[in-house]
Amino acid sequence: MEILLILKILLIVGAIVTAYAILRNLDIIKIILVYFKDLILRK
C-alpha cells in the first residue's frame, strides 16, 4: 500500500509541475500550433 501512496503523490506532483510548465510556455505552444495548422492547411 505504501508504494501505491508514493506513486499517487509522485503522479500529483508531476501533474502540477507539468501544468505549471504548460502555463508558463502557453505562448510558445500557441505559436507551434499555428505553425502546424498552416503546414496542414497549406496544401
Helices and strands as residue ranges (DSSP letters): H 2-24, H 26-41
